[in-house]
Amino acid sequence: MKKLLTGLTVLLLAAVAGCGDGAASGGADPERKTIRIAYQAFPSGDLVVKNQGLLEKALPDYKITWTKFDSGADINTAFVARSLDIAAIGSSPVARGLSAPLNIPYRVAFVLDVAGDNEALVARNGTGITGVAGLRGKKVATPFASTAHYSLLAALAQAGVKESEVTVVDLEPQDIQAAWGRGDIDAAYTWLPSLAEVKKTGKVLVSSRQLATAGKPTLDLGVVSTAFADAHPDAVDAWRKAEAQALDLIASDPASAAKAVAAELNLSPQDAQFQLSQGVFLKPTDLSTPEWLGTEGKVGKLAENLVAAAQFLKEQQKIDAVPALADVQKAIYVKGLPDVLG
């Protein structure tokens, strides 16, 4: 019932948002010096930016609020309600957000990381599951509409297992840990830090790094409300530069980056550094290459990646329609690239 009400709320909010042109959202006023940011509890440069106050230092005239979200689905709901300006969110929920019926007016402005071994499908010890095909008739948990959910469906399809042959339950990462401990689920597709906990008593069946090699990559992205980007382009530039600074720190001084992430996730610096090492972090200069965001002259292949994710979601009957590539390309924020991140 809770999920049904949540779904109805999203549809209602989407209908309300569709009545306007998007310019009435909270970020449209150039005089409003506030930034509402959604973050998630996964090891990334975004947590470095938050912990070290990099954006606050760059924009002292702005009031910046950080709100923790448990999943991309919840972040999409908040965008529909026009209560966010910037967010860290997975590529699968972004593909869903850019598709009907949501059609959220936001733009992809940064690649936080490429999922590697920091997301994986794990079977609980004692279940007798030794491969993805062994999930038939079993109960598997993952946060719905997340990159992990997308990867789970991709792994099942790759192994020739129909989704109907598996009981897939919607649980947030912290709830996965609790259900795992009780023995309520047989397997889970999740990300760090919850992944580290379930791996202690489980077997990794496949990781997002392996699925990426097989043509199903997932990413964590930074998105910006279109209205906010139009009204505050300088603030968006400052945010991109802060995120780029965090990527540089992860590459040049991983111990310092890990200390910041550890403080945000309540981990030891050693655990945080190990978890950071499981992801794939681009160099800031990579973002404006043809493989990723691209430039003002030519949008990169990230748009094609999002369309491919949407096509997969449509095949799984998770969205109504796949957006046109041209529309997704318009949703890639390349203003000022490559110079802004040079």
N, C-alpha and C positions, 0 to 999 in steps of 0.2 A: 504493500500500500504506500509506503514511504517513497519507493522508486516511482510509482505511478503518479503520485502528487508532484514529485520533482519534475517528471516529464511534462505534466500538464502546465506547471509553472513556467518551464522553459518555453513551451509553445505559446503561452499567453504573453510572456515578455517579448518573444520574437515578433508576435503580431503587433504589439504596441510599438516596438522599435521600427517595424516596417511602415508605420504611419508617418514617420518623419523622414528627413533626408540625412540624418546622422549628424548634422551640424549642431543639433540641440544637445548633444551629449555633454557630460561634465567637462570634457577637455577642450571644448570649442572656444572658450573665451580666452583671448590672448592676455587679458589682464589678470586672469586667475592663476596665481603663482603657487599652484599645488600639483603634486604628482602622486597618484595612487598606484602603488606597485604591488603585484602579486608575485610571491616567490614560493618555491617548493623545497622540501627538505631532501634534496639529493646533492651529492658533492659536485660543485661546479664553481666557475668564476663568479656567478651571480651572488653566491654566499660570501665571497671575498669582497665584492662591491658593497654588500650590505654591512658586513662586519667592520670593515675599515672606513665606512662612511665616505667612500670615494665620490659618490654622486652629491652628497651633502656638501662636501668641500668644493666641488665644481660649481654648484648652484646654491650659494648661500642665501639667495633671496627667495628660494622656493621652500614651501613646507612639503616635506616628503614623508609619506607614510608607507610602511611595508606591512603587508598582510599575508600570513601563511595560508596556503591552500593545500589540500591533500591530493588533488587530481586535476587534470586538464579539463575534465567535464565540468567541475565546479567553477573553474576559471572562465570557461565559455559562458556559463550561466551568468556570471558576474559581468562579463562584457555585454551580454544581451541586455542586462539591467542598467548598463551605462554607469557602472560603479568602479571601473578600472581604467587606467591610462596605459600602463605597461605591465607585461607579465612574462614569466618564464614558463614555457608550456611545451609539451611534446609535439612532434610533427603529426602524429595521428589525430589528436584532437584539433590541431590547426586545420588539417585537411577536412575534418568534419565541420569545423567552424566556418570555413570558406564555402561550404556546400549547402544546398537546400536541405532542410528548411531553415537552418539558422542564418546563413548569409551574413555573418558578423562583419561589420566594417572595421577590420583591423588589418595591419600590414606587418609582414615579417621583416624585421630590421637587423637581426643578429642570429648567428649560430653559436649557441652556448657550448654544445658538445655533440659528438657523434656517438651513439650508443655502441659500446663494445662489450666487455665482460662485466660491466656494471649493471646490466639487465640480463636475466636468464630464467629459464624454465627449470625448476628443481622438483624432483620427486622425493617424497618423504621416505626415509629408511623404514623397512618393514612392509612396504606396500607391494614389493615384488616387481615394481616398474623399472625396467632397464632401458627403455627407449620411448620415443614419442608415441609409437604405435601401441605401446602398453597402456596408454591413457584411456583406451576404449572402456566404457563402463565405470570410469573413475570420476571423482570430483576434483576439479581444478579451479583455483581462485586467482583472480587478477582484477585490478581496478578497471572497470568498463570505460571504454572510449579513451584509453591511454595508449602510449606507445607499446607498453607491455601486452595489452589486449590485442593490438594489431599484430605484434610479433607472435603471440600465442596462436592466433588464427592462421598466420602464415606457416608456422611450424606444423600445425595439424594438417593443413593442405599439402605441405611438402611430404608428409608421411602418409598421405592417402587416408587420413582419418576425417570423417565428417564431424562437423560441430555438433550435430544431433546425437552423435555416439558418445559424447562427453558431457558431463554436467558441469557447465561453467558458471561459477558464482561470482558476483560482484563484491569485492572486498577491498578496502583501502589498505595500503601497506602495513600500517600498525595493526589493523584487524586481521590481516593474514598471519602475522606472527602469533596472535592469540589463538586463532583457529588451528594453526599448525601445532601449537603446544598441546591443545586439547585432543588432537587427532581427528578433527572434524573434516579435514581436507586431505587429499592424497598427493596433490602437487600444487605448485603455484608459479606463476610468472610475475616477477616483481623486480624491483631495482634496489640499489643501495640507498640507505643502510639496512633495510629489512632483509635484503638478499643475503647479506653476510650472516644474519641470524639463522635463516632457514637452511643455509648451506651446511651449518654445523651438524645437522642431523638429516641431511639429504644428499641426493646425487644430482648433479647438473646434467640435464638431458640435451640442452642446446642453449647457446648464448646469442644475444643480439649481434655480436661480432660475426658469428657463423652465418646468421641469416642475412646480414649485410653482404657478405661474400657471395651469397646465393641470390642476390638481387633484391632483397627486402630490407634496405637500411632504414633505421629510425634515428631521429635527432631530437635534441632539446633546443628549442628556438626562443628568441626574444621577440615578442610582438608588441606593437604600439597601436593604440586606437587611431584610426584615420583622422578623426576630428582633432585629437591632440597633436598628431604629427603636423597637420596643416596649420594649427594655431601656434605651436611651440617648436618649430624646427630646430632652433638653437639648443633647446633643452634635450631634444632627441639626439643631437650631435654629442652633447655632453655625456649623455647616458651611454651611447655607443663607445665613446672614448674611455669611459670608466670600465666598461666590460672588456674592452681591448687591453686596458692596463692590467686587469685581473688575469687575462689569458697570458700576458707576458710574464706575470709573476709566477703562474703555475709552471711555465717553461723554464724560467731562469732561477727561481728560488722556491722549489716545491715545498720545502720545509715551512717557509713563511706562509705560503698559501694554505698548507695543511693546518697550520695553527689557527688561521681564521675560520676555516671550514669546521675544524674540531669544536671551536667555541659555539658555532651555530647548531651543530648536530649533537652536542654533548658526547663527543668521542674523545679518545686520546689522540694526540697529534700523530702518533704512529699509525693508528687505525685510519685516520683521515687521509694520511699520505698514501697508504695502500689503496684506499678506495678511489682516490683521485687517479691513481695509476691505472685503474681498470677502464677508465673512459678514454675517448680520443678527443683531444683538444686541438683545434686549428690554430695557426698563427693568425694574428689580426690581418696581415696582408693577404692571407688565403681567402678571406671572406669575399673579396671583390673579384676573385678569379671566376672564369666561366663555369667551374664546377659547382660553385655555391651561389652567393647572391648576385654576382655579376656587377655591372656598372650602369650608370645612366645611359650609356650608349647601347648596352645589350644586357638584358636580364639573364642571370645564370641558370644552370640546370636544376637548382633547388625547386623552381616552379614545376618542372617535370616530375621531380620526386613527389611533390605534394599531389599532383594530379594522379600519379600512379597509386599513391596511398588512397586517394578518393575512389579510384576505380576498384580497388580491392574492397573498400568499405561498401561500395554499391553492390558488388558481387555477394557480399555477406549480408546484404539487405539492412545495412546500418545507416545509410543515408538515402535520400530520395533520388538525387541526380548528381552526376559528376560535373563539376564546373569546367568551363572551357579553359584551355591553356592560356589564352590571351587574358582572361579575367584573373587567373591566378598570377600571371606575370605582373599585372597591375597591382597586385597585393604584395609584391616584393618591394620593400623600401630601399631604393638604391640612390636616393638623393645624396649628392656629394661624394659618391664613391668613384674612384678609389681614394681620393685626396683626404677625406675625413679620417680614414684609418691608416693613412700612409705614415 
